[in-house]
């Protein structure tokens, strides 16, 4: 599907991540991402759900997440979005409830250095 046009310029679609993908990218647990969502520390959207749903699904816009990070390092400038999101997916799948941060870091460390 071609990018949508707004005001004559092509607009790119935002890259949305699941909670697990965002956790894998930042090497934190999915619960940490949910806590940040609850405290409105990171941008998120809520997917449509039934009023009586027991679980509400969120998506995190990658650019919004990167924009809210602090520190002296620009993670967004260093990301190869395709491979980094694949890495986040792999880390999210391999993470266990006991040691999600360690599994995520191990997955990140397996990637060859650029």
Protein Blocks (a to p, Z undefined) as FASTA:
>chain_A
ZZddeehiacdddddddfklmmmmnopafklmmmmmmnopaccddddddfklcbdcdddd
fklmmmmpgcjbdfklmpcfklmmmmmmmmmmmpcfklmmlmmmmmmmmpccZZ
